[in-house]
Amino acid sequence: MHIERLLLSKCFHIAKRLRINDYITSRTVRLINEKDEQAGIVALERAKELAKLAELDLVEVAPNVHPPVCKIMDFGKYLYYQKKVEKKHKKQQKNTEVKGIRLSLRIDKHDLEVKVNQAKKFLAERNVVKVTMILRGRELAHTDIARDKMNRFATGLTGVANLDQPPKRTGNSYIMMLSPSQRG
């Protein structure tokens, strides 16, 4: 069974650029038959014949050794299995997002608690939280109050979050970064 060049080009990222059948360049190969048994070092033409007799493909699985290791297998089934494994790994990965929470200098105690609870939800989903407080006009004169509110916010997340970046003034705003704690 020969797989066309088009199929090969589409599946290269999955098959990690494995050479099959006529694309194998070595004169001799270490052969593994369709029953996963070592057949020893064989001439490439003999290995191709054995693959053809079994109506399977000759696939170079370890090209960097001398002689390269080739296996007789159904390449289509192998690609299908590789796609399934790749899909499973992709599904298990969780891409962390940066979630933003904006605070105000005039935020009340209860509203701050609501924002803390929202941050806890984000952290429970294993996301990073970026807390921003923008100071406007005369609020810039009260940076000590702003820093205190940011610290109270971080204190409300003790045990749930790690403080990656403490409240830092950047222009007319304070920015703080929190990440989920390792436990949980």
Secondary structure, 3 states (H helix, E strand, C coil): CCCCHHHHHHHHHHHCCCCEHHHCCCCEEEEECCCCCEEEEEEHHHHHHHHHHCCCEEEEEECCCCCCEEEEECHHHHHHHHHHHHHHHHHHCCCCCEEEEEECCCCCHHHHHHHHHHHHHHHHCCCEEEEEEECCHHHHHHHHHHHHHHHHHHHCCECCEEEEEEEEEECCEEEEEEEECCCC
